[in-house]
Amino acid sequence: MMVVLGLIYFFLTLLIVKVASDVLFDDSLTAGWGALSAALVTAAVILSGALEKKKD
């Protein structure tokens, strides 16, 4: 289940990165750089969620 949620989050992050780069920059983002930036953001969010202390 976590793999599916990670993939869904990755694709949503990729869409957000693509739209933001189209809005902010004149040149379109290449596929390699877009995938890399989305993967870094996704990995950071998943790791920070896993390392966050649970508050009881």
mmCIF file of the N, C-alpha and C atoms, coordinates in Angstrom:
data_MODEL
# 
_entry.id   MODEL 
# 
loop_
_atom_site.group_PDB 
_atom_site.id 
_atom_site.type_symbol 
_atom_site.label_atom_id 
_atom_site.label_alt_id 
_atom_site.label_comp_id 
_atom_site.label_asym_id 
_atom_site.label_entity_id 
_atom_site.label_seq_id 
_atom_site.pdbx_PDB_ins_code 
_atom_site.Cartn_x 
_atom_site.Cartn_y 
_atom_site.Cartn_z 
_atom_site.occupancy 
_atom_site.B_iso_or_equiv 
_atom_site.pdbx_formal_charge 
_atom_site.auth_seq_id 
_atom_site.auth_comp_id 
_atom_site.auth_asym_id 
_atom_site.auth_atom_id 
_atom_site.pdbx_PDB_model_num 
ATOM 1   N N  . MET A 1 1  ? 0.817  -1.194 0.000   1.00 0.00 ? 1  MET A N  1 
ATOM 2   C CA . MET A 1 1  ? 0.000  0.000  0.000   1.00 0.00 ? 1  MET A CA 1 
ATOM 3   C C  . MET A 1 1  ? 0.866  1.265  0.000   1.00 0.00 ? 1  MET A C  1 
ATOM 4   N N  . MET A 1 2  ? 1.969  1.227  0.767   1.00 0.00 ? 2  MET A N  1 
ATOM 5   C CA . MET A 1 2  ? 2.847  2.405  0.824   1.00 0.00 ? 2  MET A CA 1 
ATOM 6   C C  . MET A 1 2  ? 3.519  2.674  -0.515  1.00 0.00 ? 2  MET A C  1 
ATOM 7   N N  . VAL A 1 3  ? 3.810  1.616  -1.271  1.00 0.00 ? 3  VAL A N  1 
ATOM 8   C CA . VAL A 1 3  ? 4.433  1.796  -2.586  1.00 0.00 ? 3  VAL A CA 1 
ATOM 9   C C  . VAL A 1 3  ? 3.456  2.503  -3.526  1.00 0.00 ? 3  VAL A C  1 
ATOM 10  N N  . VAL A 1 4  ? 2.210  2.103  -3.491  1.00 0.00 ? 4  VAL A N  1 
ATOM 11  C CA . VAL A 1 4  ? 1.198  2.727  -4.346  1.00 0.00 ? 4  VAL A CA 1 
ATOM 12  C C  . VAL A 1 4  ? 1.008  4.194  -3.960  1.00 0.00 ? 4  VAL A C  1 
ATOM 13  N N  . LEU A 1 5  ? 0.945  4.470  -2.670  1.00 0.00 ? 5  LEU A N  1 
ATOM 14  C CA . LEU A 1 5  ? 0.814  5.861  -2.228  1.00 0.00 ? 5  LEU A CA 1 
ATOM 15  C C  . LEU A 1 5  ? 2.045  6.688  -2.598  1.00 0.00 ? 5  LEU A C  1 
ATOM 16  N N  . GLY A 1 6  ? 3.228  6.079  -2.515  1.00 0.00 ? 6  GLY A N  1 
ATOM 17  C CA . GLY A 1 6  ? 4.446  6.776  -2.922  1.00 0.00 ? 6  GLY A CA 1 
ATOM 18  C C  . GLY A 1 6  ? 4.450  7.105  -4.404  1.00 0.00 ? 6  GLY A C  1 
ATOM 19  N N  . LEU A 1 7  ? 3.980  6.166  -5.224  1.00 0.00 ? 7  LEU A N  1 
ATOM 20  C CA . LEU A 1 7  ? 3.909  6.413  -6.670  1.00 0.00 ? 7  LEU A CA 1 
ATOM 21  C C  . LEU A 1 7  ? 2.891  7.503  -7.005  1.00 0.00 ? 7  LEU A C  1 
ATOM 22  N N  . ILE A 1 8  ? 1.758  7.461  -6.341  1.00 0.00 ? 8  ILE A N  1 
ATOM 23  C CA . ILE A 1 8  ? 0.751  8.501  -6.568  1.00 0.00 ? 8  ILE A CA 1 
ATOM 24  C C  . ILE A 1 8  ? 1.306  9.871  -6.172  1.00 0.00 ? 8  ILE A C  1 
ATOM 25  N N  . TYR A 1 9  ? 1.974  9.928  -5.026  1.00 0.00 ? 9  TYR A N  1 
ATOM 26  C CA . TYR A 1 9  ? 2.558  11.198 -4.590  1.00 0.00 ? 9  TYR A CA 1 
ATOM 27  C C  . TYR A 1 9  ? 3.643  11.664 -5.558  1.00 0.00 ? 9  TYR A C  1 
ATOM 28  N N  . PHE A 1 10 ? 4.440  10.721 -6.072  1.00 0.00 ? 10 PHE A N  1 
ATOM 29  C CA . PHE A 1 10 ? 5.485  11.076 -7.030  1.00 0.00 ? 10 PHE A CA 1 
ATOM 30  C C  . PHE A 1 10 ? 4.883  11.695 -8.287  1.00 0.00 ? 10 PHE A C  1 
ATOM 31  N N  . PHE A 1 11 ? 3.823  11.092 -8.817  1.00 0.00 ? 11 PHE A N  1 
ATOM 32  C CA . PHE A 1 11 ? 3.213  11.626 -10.040 1.00 0.00 ? 11 PHE A CA 1 
ATOM 33  C C  . PHE A 1 11 ? 2.564  12.986 -9.798  1.00 0.00 ? 11 PHE A C  1 
ATOM 34  N N  . LEU A 1 12 ? 1.962  13.160 -8.627  1.00 0.00 ? 12 LEU A N  1 
ATOM 35  C CA . LEU A 1 12 ? 1.407  14.479 -8.315  1.00 0.00 ? 12 LEU A CA 1 
ATOM 36  C C  . LEU A 1 12 ? 2.512  15.527 -8.167  1.00 0.00 ? 12 LEU A C  1 
ATOM 37  N N  . THR A 1 13 ? 3.613  15.146 -7.536  1.00 0.00 ? 13 THR A N  1 
ATOM 38  C CA . THR A 1 13 ? 4.738  16.064 -7.395  1.00 0.00 ? 13 THR A CA 1 
ATOM 39  C C  . THR A 1 13 ? 5.347  16.387 -8.753  1.00 0.00 ? 13 THR A C  1 
ATOM 40  N N  . LEU A 1 14 ? 5.430  15.400 -9.622  1.00 0.00 ? 14 LEU A N  1 
ATOM 41  C CA . LEU A 1 14 ? 5.950  15.627 -10.970 1.00 0.00 ? 14 LEU A CA 1 
ATOM 42  C C  . LEU A 1 14 ? 5.072  16.609 -11.733 1.00 0.00 ? 14 LEU A C  1 
ATOM 43  N N  . LEU A 1 15 ? 3.761  16.479 -11.588 1.00 0.00 ? 15 LEU A N  1 
ATOM 44  C CA . LEU A 1 15 ? 2.838  17.411 -12.232 1.00 0.00 ? 15 LEU A CA 1 
ATOM 45  C C  . LEU A 1 15 ? 3.022  18.826 -11.687 1.00 0.00 ? 15 LEU A C  1 
ATOM 46  N N  . ILE A 1 16 ? 3.162  18.947 -10.377 1.00 0.00 ? 16 ILE A N  1 
ATOM 47  C CA . ILE A 1 16 ? 3.344  20.264 -9.759  1.00 0.00 ? 16 ILE A CA 1 
ATOM 48  C C  . ILE A 1 16 ? 4.661  20.900 -10.213 1.00 0.00 ? 16 ILE A C  1 
ATOM 49  N N  . VAL A 1 17 ? 5.730  20.101 -10.274 1.00 0.00 ? 17 VAL A N  1 
ATOM 50  C CA . VAL A 1 17 ? 7.030  20.626 -10.723 1.00 0.00 ? 17 VAL A CA 1 
ATOM 51  C C  . VAL A 1 17 ? 6.945  21.067 -12.177 1.00 0.00 ? 17 VAL A C  1 
ATOM 52  N N  . LYS A 1 18 ? 6.272  20.303 -13.026 1.00 0.00 ? 18 LYS A N  1 
ATOM 53  C CA . LYS A 1 18 ? 6.145  20.646 -14.448 1.00 0.00 ? 18 LYS A CA 1 
ATOM 54  C C  . LYS A 1 18 ? 5.360  21.942 -14.629 1.00 0.00 ? 18 LYS A C  1 
ATOM 55  N N  . VAL A 1 19 ? 4.235  22.065 -13.936 1.00 0.00 ? 19 VAL A N  1 
ATOM 56  C CA . VAL A 1 19 ? 3.418  23.270 -14.060 1.00 0.00 ? 19 VAL A CA 1 
ATOM 57  C C  . VAL A 1 19 ? 4.165  24.489 -13.514 1.00 0.00 ? 19 VAL A C  1 
ATOM 58  N N  . ALA A 1 20 ? 4.837  24.328 -12.384 1.00 0.00 ? 20 ALA A N  1 
ATOM 59  C CA . ALA A 1 20 ? 5.575  25.454 -11.802 1.00 0.00 ? 20 ALA A CA 1 
ATOM 60  C C  . ALA A 1 20 ? 6.719  25.895 -12.695 1.00 0.00 ? 20 ALA A C  1 
ATOM 61  N N  . SER A 1 21 ? 7.402  24.953 -13.319 1.00 0.00 ? 21 SER A N  1 
ATOM 62  C CA . SER A 1 21 ? 8.507  25.341 -14.204 1.00 0.00 ? 21 SER A CA 1 
ATOM 63  C C  . SER A 1 21 ? 7.989  26.015 -15.467 1.00 0.00 ? 21 SER A C  1 
ATOM 64  N N  . ASP A 1 22 ? 6.838  25.594 -15.959 1.00 0.00 ? 22 ASP A N  1 
ATOM 65  C CA . ASP A 1 22 ? 6.259  26.256 -17.129 1.00 0.00 ? 22 ASP A CA 1 
ATOM 66  C C  . ASP A 1 22 ? 5.804  27.673 -16.800 1.00 0.00 ? 22 ASP A C  1 
ATOM 67  N N  . VAL A 1 23 ? 5.308  27.880 -15.584 1.00 0.00 ? 23 VAL A N  1 
ATOM 68  C CA . VAL A 1 23 ? 4.832  29.204 -15.198 1.00 0.00 ? 23 VAL A CA 1 
ATOM 69  C C  . VAL A 1 23 ? 6.000  30.145 -14.905 1.00 0.00 ? 23 VAL A C  1 
ATOM 70  N N  . LEU A 1 24 ? 7.019  29.651 -14.203 1.00 0.00 ? 24 LEU A N  1 
ATOM 71  C CA . LEU A 1 24 ? 8.105  30.517 -13.756 1.00 0.00 ? 24 LEU A CA 1 
ATOM 72  C C  . LEU A 1 24 ? 9.184  30.757 -14.806 1.00 0.00 ? 24 LEU A C  1 
ATOM 73  N N  . PHE A 1 25 ? 9.418  29.786 -15.681 1.00 0.00 ? 25 PHE A N  1 
ATOM 74  C CA . PHE A 1 25 ? 10.497 29.893 -16.655 1.00 0.00 ? 25 PHE A CA 1 
ATOM 75  C C  . PHE A 1 25 ? 9.941  29.828 -18.067 1.00 0.00 ? 25 PHE A C  1 
ATOM 76  N N  . ASP A 1 26 ? 10.633 30.481 -18.993 1.00 0.00 ? 26 ASP A N  1 
ATOM 77  C CA . ASP A 1 26 ? 10.198 30.453 -20.391 1.00 0.00 ? 26 ASP A CA 1 
ATOM 78  C C  . ASP A 1 26 ? 10.444 29.077 -21.009 1.00 0.00 ? 26 ASP A C  1 
ATOM 79  N N  . ASP A 1 27 ? 11.598 28.501 -20.743 1.00 0.00 ? 27 ASP A N  1 
ATOM 80  C CA . ASP A 1 27 ? 11.923 27.192 -21.312 1.00 0.00 ? 27 ASP A CA 1 
ATOM 81  C C  . ASP A 1 27 ? 11.243 26.102 -20.514 1.00 0.00 ? 27 ASP A C  1 
ATOM 82  N N  . SER A 1 28 ? 10.834 25.073 -21.225 1.00 0.00 ? 28 SER A N  1 
ATOM 83  C CA . SER A 1 28 ? 10.205 23.952 -20.549 1.00 0.00 ? 28 SER A CA 1 
ATOM 84  C C  . SER A 1 28 ? 11.264 23.098 -19.856 1.00 0.00 ? 28 SER A C  1 
ATOM 85  N N  . LEU A 1 29 ? 10.882 22.450 -18.803 1.00 0.00 ? 29 LEU A N  1 
ATOM 86  C CA . LEU A 1 29 ? 11.766 21.591 -18.031 1.00 0.00 ? 29 LEU A CA 1 
ATOM 87  C C  . LEU A 1 29 ? 11.954 20.276 -18.776 1.00 0.00 ? 29 LEU A C  1 
ATOM 88  N N  . THR A 1 30 ? 13.191 19.799 -18.878 1.00 0.00 ? 30 THR A N  1 
ATOM 89  C CA . THR A 1 30 ? 13.412 18.515 -19.530 1.00 0.00 ? 30 THR A CA 1 
ATOM 90  C C  . THR A 1 30 ? 12.919 17.389 -18.627 1.00 0.00 ? 30 THR A C  1 
ATOM 91  N N  . ALA A 1 31 ? 12.642 16.251 -19.226 1.00 0.00 ? 31 ALA A N  1 
ATOM 92  C CA . ALA A 1 31 ? 12.053 15.134 -18.485 1.00 0.00 ? 31 ALA A CA 1 
ATOM 93  C C  . ALA A 1 31 ? 12.988 14.633 -17.391 1.00 0.00 ? 31 ALA A C  1 
ATOM 94  N N  . GLY A 1 32 ? 14.283 14.597 -17.664 1.00 0.00 ? 32 GLY A N  1 
ATOM 95  C CA . GLY A 1 32 ? 15.239 14.103 -16.680 1.00 0.00 ? 32 GLY A CA 1 
ATOM 96  C C  . GLY A 1 32 ? 15.305 14.973 -15.441 1.00 0.00 ? 32 GLY A C  1 
ATOM 97  N N  . TRP A 1 33 ? 15.376 16.276 -15.630 1.00 0.00 ? 33 TRP A N  1 
ATOM 98  C CA . TRP A 1 33 ? 15.454 17.179 -14.487 1.00 0.00 ? 33 TRP A CA 1 
ATOM 99  C C  . TRP A 1 33 ? 14.130 17.227 -13.734 1.00 0.00 ? 33 TRP A C  1 
ATOM 100 N N  . GLY A 1 34 ? 13.034 17.120 -14.443 1.00 0.00 ? 34 GLY A N  1 
ATOM 101 C CA . GLY A 1 34 ? 11.733 17.106 -13.774 1.00 0.00 ? 34 GLY A CA 1 
ATOM 102 C C  . GLY A 1 34 ? 11.554 15.873 -12.917 1.00 0.00 ? 34 GLY A C  1 
ATOM 103 N N  . ALA A 1 35 ? 11.956 14.723 -13.446 1.00 0.00 ? 35 ALA A N  1 
ATOM 104 C CA . ALA A 1 35 ? 11.842 13.482 -12.682 1.00 0.00 ? 35 ALA A CA 1 
ATOM 105 C C  . ALA A 1 35 ? 12.781 13.499 -11.479 1.00 0.00 ? 35 ALA A C  1 
ATOM 106 N N  . LEU A 1 36 ? 13.979 14.032 -11.656 1.00 0.00 ? 36 LEU A N  1 
ATOM 107 C CA . LEU A 1 36 ? 14.930 14.110 -10.545 1.00 0.00 ? 36 LEU A CA 1 
ATOM 108 C C  . LEU A 1 36 ? 14.410 15.003 -9.425  1.00 0.00 ? 36 LEU A C  1 
ATOM 109 N N  . SER A 1 37 ? 13.901 16.167 -9.772  1.00 0.00 ? 37 SER A N  1 
ATOM 110 C CA . SER A 1 37 ? 13.414 17.071 -8.729  1.00 0.00 ? 37 SER A CA 1 
ATOM 111 C C  . SER A 1 37 ? 12.179 16.514 -8.042  1.00 0.00 ? 37 SER A C  1 
ATOM 112 N N  . ALA A 1 38 ? 11.289 15.876 -8.784  1.00 0.00 ? 38 ALA A N  1 
ATOM 113 C CA . ALA A 1 38 ? 10.114 15.268 -8.163  1.00 0.00 ? 38 ALA A CA 1 
ATOM 114 C C  . ALA A 1 38 ? 10.512 14.102 -7.268  1.00 0.00 ? 38 ALA A C  1 
ATOM 115 N N  . ALA A 1 39 ? 11.517 13.335 -7.685  1.00 0.00 ? 39 ALA A N  1 
ATOM 116 C CA . ALA A 1 39 ? 11.980 12.208 -6.864  1.00 0.00 ? 39 ALA A CA 1 
ATOM 117 C C  . ALA A 1 39 ? 12.617 12.705 -5.575  1.00 0.00 ? 39 ALA A C  1 
ATOM 118 N N  . LEU A 1 40 ? 13.371 13.779 -5.641  1.00 0.00 ? 40 LEU A N  1 
ATOM 119 C CA . LEU A 1 40 ? 13.995 14.329 -4.435  1.00 0.00 ? 40 LEU A CA 1 
ATOM 120 C C  . LEU A 1 40 ? 12.948 14.857 -3.457  1.00 0.00 ? 40 LEU A C  1 
ATOM 121 N N  . VAL A 1 41 ? 11.960 15.562 -3.972  1.00 0.00 ? 41 VAL A N  1 
ATOM 122 C CA . VAL A 1 41 ? 10.902 16.089 -3.103  1.00 0.00 ? 41 VAL A CA 1 
ATOM 123 C C  . VAL A 1 41 ? 10.107 14.941 -2.486  1.00 0.00 ? 41 VAL A C  1 
ATOM 124 N N  . THR A 1 42 ? 9.769  13.936 -3.294  1.00 0.00 ? 42 THR A N  1 
ATOM 125 C CA . THR A 1 42 ? 9.010  12.789 -2.795  1.00 0.00 ? 42 THR A CA 1 
ATOM 126 C C  . THR A 1 42 ? 9.800  12.034 -1.734  1.00 0.00 ? 42 THR A C  1 
ATOM 127 N N  . ALA A 1 43 ? 11.073 11.789 -1.982  1.00 0.00 ? 43 ALA A N  1 
ATOM 128 C CA . ALA A 1 43 ? 11.903 11.071 -1.011  1.00 0.00 ? 43 ALA A CA 1 
ATOM 129 C C  . ALA A 1 43 ? 12.033 11.856 0.289   1.00 0.00 ? 43 ALA A C  1 
ATOM 130 N N  . ALA A 1 44 ? 12.180 13.161 0.186   1.00 0.00 ? 44 ALA A N  1 
ATOM 131 C CA . ALA A 1 44 ? 12.298 13.981 1.396   1.00 0.00 ? 44 ALA A CA 1 
ATOM 132 C C  . ALA A 1 44 ? 11.013 13.949 2.217   1.00 0.00 ? 44 ALA A C  1 
ATOM 133 N N  . VAL A 1 45 ? 9.876  13.999 1.564   1.00 0.00 ? 45 VAL A N  1 
ATOM 134 C CA . VAL A 1 45 ? 8.608  13.982 2.284   1.00 0.00 ? 45 VAL A CA 1 
ATOM 135 C C  . VAL A 1 45 ? 8.371  12.619 2.932   1.00 0.00 ? 45 VAL A C  1 
ATOM 136 N N  . ILE A 1 46 ? 8.669  11.546 2.214   1.00 0.00 ? 46 ILE A N  1 
ATOM 137 C CA . ILE A 1 46 ? 8.468  10.209 2.772   1.00 0.00 ? 46 ILE A CA 1 
ATOM 138 C C  . ILE A 1 46 ? 9.414  9.971  3.942   1.00 0.00 ? 46 ILE A C  1 
ATOM 139 N N  . LEU A 1 47 ? 10.668 10.372 3.801   1.00 0.00 ? 47 LEU A N  1 
ATOM 140 C CA . LEU A 1 47 ? 11.622 10.195 4.895   1.00 0.00 ? 47 LEU A CA 1 
ATOM 141 C C  . LEU A 1 47 ? 11.270 11.049 6.112   1.00 0.00 ? 47 LEU A C  1 
ATOM 142 N N  . SER A 1 48 ? 10.870 12.273 5.886   1.00 0.00 ? 48 SER A N  1 
ATOM 143 C CA . SER A 1 48 ? 10.512 13.122 7.022   1.00 0.00 ? 48 SER A CA 1 
ATOM 144 C C  . SER A 1 48 ? 9.254  12.603 7.715   1.00 0.00 ? 48 SER A C  1 
ATOM 145 N N  . GLY A 1 49 ? 8.333  12.035 6.967   1.00 0.00 ? 49 GLY A N  1 
ATOM 146 C CA . GLY A 1 49 ? 7.156  11.445 7.573   1.00 0.00 ? 49 GLY A CA 1 
ATOM 147 C C  . GLY A 1 49 ? 7.498  10.195 8.378   1.00 0.00 ? 49 GLY A C  1 
ATOM 148 N N  . ALA A 1 50 ? 8.462  9.417  7.907   1.00 0.00 ? 50 ALA A N  1 
ATOM 149 C CA . ALA A 1 50 ? 8.854  8.205  8.607   1.00 0.00 ? 50 ALA A CA 1 
ATOM 150 C C  . ALA A 1 50 ? 9.693  8.517  9.857   1.00 0.00 ? 50 ALA A C  1 
ATOM 151 N N  . LEU A 1 51 ? 10.454 9.591  9.819   1.00 0.00 ? 51 LEU A N  1 
ATOM 152 C CA . LEU A 1 51 ? 11.318 9.927  10.943  1.00 0.00 ? 51 LEU A CA 1 
ATOM 153 C C  . LEU A 1 51 ? 10.654 10.816 11.989  1.00 0.00 ? 51 LEU A C  1 
ATOM 154 N N  . GLU A 1 52 ? 9.492  11.323 11.666  1.00 0.00 ? 52 GLU A N  1 
ATOM 155 C CA . GLU A 1 52 ? 8.798  12.209 12.601  1.00 0.00 ? 52 GLU A CA 1 
ATOM 156 C C  . GLU A 1 52 ? 8.382  11.437 13.833  1.00 0.00 ? 52 GLU A C  1 
ATOM 157 N N  . LYS A 1 53 ? 8.598  12.054 14.974  1.00 0.00 ? 53 LYS A N  1 
ATOM 158 C CA . LYS A 1 53 ? 8.219  11.406 16.223  1.00 0.00 ? 53 LYS A CA 1 
ATOM 159 C C  . LYS A 1 53 ? 6.706  11.404 16.359  1.00 0.00 ? 53 LYS A C  1 
ATOM 160 N N  . LYS A 1 54 ? 6.202  10.280 16.756  1.00 0.00 ? 54 LYS A N  1 
ATOM 161 C CA . LYS A 1 54 ? 4.774  10.150 16.998  1.00 0.00 ? 54 LYS A CA 1 
ATOM 162 C C  . LYS A 1 54 ? 4.446  10.762 18.348  1.00 0.00 ? 54 LYS A C  1 
ATOM 163 N N  . LYS A 1 55 ? 3.469  11.654 18.381  1.00 0.00 ? 55 LYS A N  1 
ATOM 164 C CA . LYS A 1 55 ? 3.073  12.286 19.628  1.00 0.00 ? 55 LYS A CA 1 
ATOM 165 C C  . LYS A 1 55 ? 1.836  11.564 20.163  1.00 0.00 ? 55 LYS A C  1 
ATOM 166 N N  . ASP A 1 56 ? 1.954  11.086 21.379  1.00 0.00 ? 56 ASP A N  1 
ATOM 167 C CA . ASP A 1 56 ? 0.838  10.352 21.993  1.00 0.00 ? 56 ASP A CA 1 
ATOM 168 C C  . ASP A 1 56 ? 0.003  11.250 22.853  1.00 0.00 ? 56 ASP A C  1 
# 
